[in-house]
């Protein structure tokens, strides 16, 4: 089944963060998408997904979808 897009963007980026355990992938994701940083975060079990929409020079709209594995 195809997914339905609720909003059209000028650009859609899908980014996968891959790396060794304990290097800060989740904190990079958290900082960029929610502007949060936790020094005492625990290791991610499984995957984490987040999105962020950015407004560039008007009327360009960007959407970034992140998957951290």
Secondary structure, DSSP 8 states (H G I E B T S, - for coil): -----SS--SEEEEEEE---TTSSHHHHHHHHHHS---TT----SS-EEEEEEEE-STT-EEEEEEEE-
